[in-house]
């Protein structure tokens, strides 16, 4: 079982990384593949209730690869972690087959909740560099999360999301129907408009005060 999953991890690296030359080189040098192998070992220890040893194994893998994966996280075979430095995967996170995780991305929680508090990422997704997927949310199959995006709510299958907070910009490569999956109003734009109106009102009040004072001075003369 271990070697079958290892072969699937190596095959995924060969498929998604154009720089990969052969499977032996991937097995020998790719930190993402090594991190997943260590994770499967730590996960087995965790399931055997050897939780301290499991955490020690995961921390050793973090030291060696720069990738931190909690032993309880559920990662399907065939996942590819590209480069991987700074990748963090939380305790209750789940990642489906064929998903690609780039450096600096986080599958994390949003606080001190208990139970399922980390995201579930479907199959054949792309989580780009620096993206943060936070909380008990679902990322649908074949979805793409843009670099640096902060995802705080569910992502539909085949969707592309970008921004902070992340919003859907495409569904299956098309912009049609996007408004069905996101709010039409931009809360930041609304706040800026409200502040602008307030500034205009204050400027008008200042002008009225100046006019009143000027009229009083003319009367005194």
N, C-alpha and C positions, 0 to 999 in steps of 0.2 A: 504493500500500500504506500509506504513512504517513497519508494523509488518510482512508483507510478506517478505520484504527485510531483516528484522532482522532475521527471521527464516532461510533464505538462507545463511546469513552470519554465523550464528551459525552452520548450517549444514556443511558449508565449513570448519570451524574450527574443527569440530568433524571428518571430513573426512581426513584432511591433518595433524592433530596433533595427534600422537600416545599417547601422554600424556593426552589427553582430556578424562575425565571419563564420564561426562554427560553434557547435554545441559544447565542445570541450573548453573552448575559450570562455564561453558563457558560464559554465559550471565553475571554472577556475577563478574568474575575475569579477563577475557581476555581483555587486553588493546586495542588490534586490533579491536575487536568487538565494544567496547565502542567508539573508535575513529571514526569508520565508522558510528555509530549511530549519533554522534555529527556532523559529516560531512553532513549527509543527512538533519539534521535540519538546519545547516548553509547554505547549498545549497538552501534550500527552501526560506530562508530569502533573499539570494542573488538574486534569481529569482523574488522576490517581490520588488526588488530594495531597500531593506533595507541593503545596503552593509556594512555600519559601524557595525550594529548589527551582520551581518554574519561574519565579520572579528573578532569581539569580541568573538563570539561563537567558531570560529576555534582556536583562541589563547587560550581560556579556555581549549579546548580539548587538545591542545599542552601541556599546563601546567600540565594537569591531566594525560596524557598518554605518552608524549614524541614524539608524532606523529604529524607532521604538514601537513595538507592538505588544500590547497586553496579552498574556498567555490565554486569556479567556475569549479573545476576539475570534470570530469565525471567518476564516478566509478560505475560499474555494480554491482548488488547484487550477492552474492556468492563469493566475493573476501575475501581472508584470509591474514591478516597481522600478521605474527608470531613474538611474542615478541614485535617488532615494535619500540623500542627505536631508535630515530634518523632518522626514515623514513621521507622523504620530497617528497611531490607530488605537482607539480606546477599548475598554473592557467589553462592552456589549455591542461593538460595531460588527457589521457583517458585510462581506465583500464577495460579489458573485464572480463566476468564471469569466475570463476574458477582459476583465477591467484593467485599465492602465492608470497607475498612480505616479505622478511626477514629483520632483523634489519639493520639499517644503510644505506639502499639503497635510491637512489635519482632518481626521475623522474623530471629532471630540464631542464633549458634553457642554452644557451651558450653565451648570451650577452643581449643587449638591443633591440632586435628585437621586432616588434609588430606583432599582429595576432597570428596564430598558431605557437608557439615556444617551445612547450614541446612534449614529445613522446606520441605515441599511442601504447599501449600494447594490444595485442590480447587476445584471450581466452585461458585459461589453460596454461599460461606461468609461469615460475619460475624466479624471480629476486632475486638472492642470496645475502647473507650478504655483505654489503659494496659496492655493484655494483652501478655504476653511468650511467644512460641512459640519454643522453643529446641531446637537440635539437629537431627539428621537424622531427623525424624519426619514423619508424614503426617497431615494434617487432611482427613477425608473430605468428599465433596461435601455441600453444604447444612448443614454443621456450624456451630455457633455457639460462640464463645469469649467468656465473660463479661468484664466490665470488671475490670481488675487481675489477671486470672488468670495463672498461670505454668504453661504447658503443657510437660511434659517427656517425654510419651509419645504414641503414636498416638491420634487421636480418630476414632471410628467415624463413618461417614456418618450424617447427620441427627441427630447427638448434640448436646447442650448441655453444656458443661463450665464449671465455676466453681471458684474457690478457689486456694489456694497450698499444695501443688501442686494443679493442676486435677484434678477428678474429674467423671465423668459423672453428671449429675443427671436427664437426660431423654433418651429416644430417640424421635425423631419426635413430640415433644410429649407423650409418655407416660412415666411412671415404671416401667412394667412392663418387666422384663428388664434393668434397669439393672445389677443385680449381676453380669450376665454380662460386663460390660466394666470392672469395677473391683474392687479388693480389698474384702472385706466388713469387715475389721478396720480401725480407725482407729489408725495407729501412734502418734499424739500422745496419744490417750486411753489406750492401753496403757502408754505411758511415764509418764503422770501417775498412773495407778493403781499402777504399780510404785513410784514415788516415795512415794506415800501409804502403801503397805504398809511401806516402809522406815522412814518417819517413825514409824508406829505401833510397829514393832519397837524402834526406838531409845528411844522414850518408855517402853516397857515395861522396857527394860534400865535406864534411869535410875531408874525407880520401884523396881526390885529393889535397885539400889545404895543408894538412900535408905533402904529398909526394912532392909537389912543393916547399914548404919551406925547406924541408930536402935537396932537390937537390940544392937549392940556397946556403945553408950553406956549402955543400960539395964543390961547385964551388969556393966559397970564400976561402976555405982552400987550 
